Amino acid sequence: MLPGIGMFGTGEVTHVLVPILRDKGFSIAAIWGRTAAEAEQAAQELRIPFHTAKIDDVLLRKDVDLVFITCPPYLHSQISVKALGIGKHVVCDKPMTLLQTDALKMVRACQYYPTLISIVNHSLRFLPAIAHMRRAIHEGYLGPASDLSLIDVKVRMGSLFRTRYDWLCDETMGGGALNLVGSHVIDLVKFLTERKAIRVHGTVRTYVQHVNGIAGIRRITAPDFCTFQMELEGGNGGPGTLVTVNVNCHLSNNSFHQEVVVYGPNGHLTVRGGDLVGHRRNGDTGTIKEEMLYVDVQDLQFSPGGQDTVLPRPYVKGLCKLVGALRDAFHPNKESAGWIKEPVQAAATFEDGLYVQAVLDAVRKSSDERCWTKVSICTDSPTNQKGALANAAARIASGSVIRVDPSINHAAGYF
C-alpha cells in the first residue's frame, strides 16, 4: 500500500511532480498554497480533492503519510520539522533552506526520527548516465578514485525569470542560478566523488535586473550567472581534486545544455545531456580510445500537466527515477508506514543538504570578499537562545520574514 501524498506548493515543480506520482501509483490527497485562491486553482488543474492555505490542515490529515515540499525555501524547515515530528515522511525541494541554522534543525529532526524518510530533491543522482559515471569512477575506469585531478561542469540555459515577479527574482528568498542550479552541481560532485569541498572561490553576478512583463519598480536581485571553483578534500593524503563550475542563464532560446567531465590519470568521462562517453588511455600504446558507455534512449512517456514543462529534461528524468525509487521503497510493505531503505539509498539526505548550504554560503562570501573562502558547516544547536536571535535577525534583514506583499507570487517553483 503506497502512502498518500500531501503537496506543499503550487508552482512548476508541483505541476511536474503530480503526474509522475500518479503514473507511479501514488494518490495525491491534499495540496497547500500560499493563498486559498492559489490552492484552489492548483487543486482544480491537478484534480486534487482537498486544498488549503493552512499548513496543519495538510499535515494532520490521516490519509497523508508522505509530503513533498516544493514551496519557497524559507518555509522548508518549518514544514519539514513539523512533518517529521508527527510521523510523516518528507521529500524536500532544493535549496533545502536559506540558512544553515534552519538546515541544522532539519538534520536534528531527521536524526531524532530515523524510521522516517527524509530526503532532498537532488534528482541528478538518479539520472542513469550519472549513476553509470559514478560506478565507472569507483570501479577504476579513470584510475584510483582518490587520484581524480579535475571535474569540469558547464550549464547553459535560458532565463530563470517569468513574466511575473516572484521569489525566483529575489536572491534573499532563494532564487537565482547559484541556489537553483549550483546546489544541484555541488551535491552532484559530492555524490560522484564521496568527498566534500574544503574551500571555494566564486563569482556571482546579476546582469539582468529588469525584464519585460514585470512592471513596477521592483529590481531583480537573483543572480543569472555564477562561476566557482571548489577544492575537495584530498584522498589518501594527496592533493584534493579541483572542481570548476560555470552556470550561465543567458541563452535566448530557453534551451538547456549541461556537461559534466571528470578527469583522472587514465582518461576522462563525460556526461552530456543524458549520455555517458568514456575516453580511456591504452596502457601499452598511450593512445586515447573513445567509447559510448551509456546512451539515453528513454523518452518521457507523458507531458507533465498536459503541457510542455520548462524544467530541463535531465532533471525531470531524474525526478521520475526518484519517484520510482520511492514507490519501490514502500511497495513490498502492506502497511503505508513501512518502508525499506535500499531503493532510496542513493538519494540526498538532510545531512547532504546541510553541506550544500554551507558551500553555497561560502561561494557567496567568496564573491563578496573576492578571495578563497573556507567551507564551514554549522554545528551549533539552533535551539541556543543566542543562535535563535541571530537567526531571526538574519531572516528579518534578508526580508524572508517581513516580505508579505500579496502581489508577489511566492508559490512559484523551478527545477
Rosetta blueprint (number, residue, H / E / L):
1 M L
2 L L
3 P L
4 G E
5 I E
6 G E
7 M E
8 F E
9 G L
10 T L
11 G L
12 E H
13 V H
14 T H
15 H H
16 V H
17 L H
18 V H
19 P H
20 I H
21 L H
22 R H
23 D H
24 K L
25 G L
26 F L
27 S E
28 I E
29 A E
30 A E
31 I E
32 W E
33 G L
34 R L
35 T L
36 A H
37 A H
38 E H
39 A H
40 E H
41 Q H
42 A H
43 A H
44 Q H
45 E H
46 L H
47 R L
48 I L
49 P L
50 F L
51 H E
52 T E
53 A L
54 K L
55 I H
56 D H
57 D H
58 V H
59 L H
60 L L
61 R L
62 K L
63 D L
64 V L
65 D L
66 L E
67 V E
68 F E
69 I E
70 T L
71 C L
72 P L
73 P H
74 Y H
75 L H
76 H H
77 S H
78 Q H
79 I H
80 S H
81 V H
82 K H
83 A H
84 L H
85 G H
86 I L
87 G L
88 K L
89 H E
90 V E
91 V E
92 C E
93 D L
94 K L
95 P L
96 M L
97 T L
98 L L
99 L L
100 Q H
101 T H
102 D H
103 A H
104 L H
105 K H
106 M H
107 V H
108 R H
109 A H
110 C H
111 Q H
112 Y H
113 Y L
114 P L
115 T L
116 L L
117 I L
118 S E
119 I E
120 V E
121 N L
122 H L
123 S H
124 L H
125 R H
126 F H
127 L L
128 P H
129 A H
130 I H
131 A H
132 H H
133 M H
134 R H
135 R H
136 A H
137 I H
138 H H
139 E L
140 G L
141 Y L
142 L L
143 G L
144 P L
145 A H
146 S H
147 D H
148 L L
149 S L
150 L E
151 I E
152 D E
153 V E
154 K E
155 V E
156 R E
157 M E
158 G L
159 S L
160 L L
161 F L
162 R L
163 T L
164 R L
165 Y L
166 D E
167 W H
168 L H
169 C H
170 D L
171 E H
172 T H
173 M H
174 G L
175 G L
176 G L
177 A H
178 L H
179 N H
180 L H
181 V H
182 G H
183 S H
184 H H
185 V H
186 I H
187 D H
188 L H
189 V H
190 K H
191 F H
192 L H
193 T H
194 E L
195 R L
196 K L
197 A E
198 I E
199 R E
200 V E
201 H E
202 G E
203 T E
204 V E
205 R E
206 T L
207 Y L
208 V L
209 Q L
210 H L
211 V L
212 N L
213 G L
214 I L
215 A L
216 G L
217 I L
218 R L
219 R L
220 I L
221 T L
222 A L
223 P L
224 D L
225 F E
226 C E
227 T E
228 F E
229 Q E
230 M E
231 E E
232 L E
233 E L
234 G L
235 G L
236 N L
237 G L
238 G L
239 P L
240 G L
241 T L
242 L E
243 V E
244 T E
245 V E
246 N E
247 V E
248 N E
249 C L
250 H L
251 L L
252 S L
253 N L
254 N L
255 S L
256 F E
257 H E
258 Q E
259 E E
260 V E
261 V E
262 V E
263 Y E
264 G E
265 P L
266 N L
267 G E
268 H E
269 L E
270 T E
271 V E
272 R E
273 G L
274 G L
275 D E
276 L E
277 V E
278 G E
279 H E
280 R E
281 R E
282 N L
283 G L
284 D L
285 T L
286 G L
287 T L
288 I E
289 K E
290 E E
291 E E
292 M E
293 L E
294 Y E
295 V L
296 D L
297 V L
298 Q L
299 D L
300 L L
301 Q L
302 F L
303 S L
304 P H
305 G H
306 G H
307 Q L
308 D L
309 T L
310 V L
311 L L
312 P L
313 R H
314 P H
315 Y H
316 V H
317 K H
318 G H
319 L H
320 C H
321 K H
322 L H
323 V H
324 G H
325 A H
326 L H
327 R H
328 D H
329 A H
330 F H
331 H L
332 P L
333 N L
334 K L
335 E L
336 S L
337 A L
338 G L
339 W L
340 I L
341 K L
342 E H
343 P H
344 V H
345 Q L
346 A L
347 A L
348 A E
349 T E
350 F H
351 E H
352 D H
353 G H
354 L H
355 Y H
356 V H
357 Q H
358 A H
359 V H
360 L H
361 D H
362 A H
363 V H
364 R H
365 K H
366 S H
367 S H
368 D H
369 E H
370 R L
371 C L
372 W L
373 T E
374 K E
375 V L
376 S L
377 I L
378 C L
379 T L
380 D L
381 S L
382 P L
383 T L
384 N L
385 Q H
386 K H
387 G H
388 A H
389 L H
390 A H
391 N H
392 A H
393 A H
394 A H
395 R H
396 I H
397 A H
398 S H
399 G L
400 S L
401 V L
402 I L
403 R L
404 V L
405 D L
406 P L
407 S L
408 I L
409 N E
410 H L
411 A L
412 A L
413 G L
414 Y L
415 F L
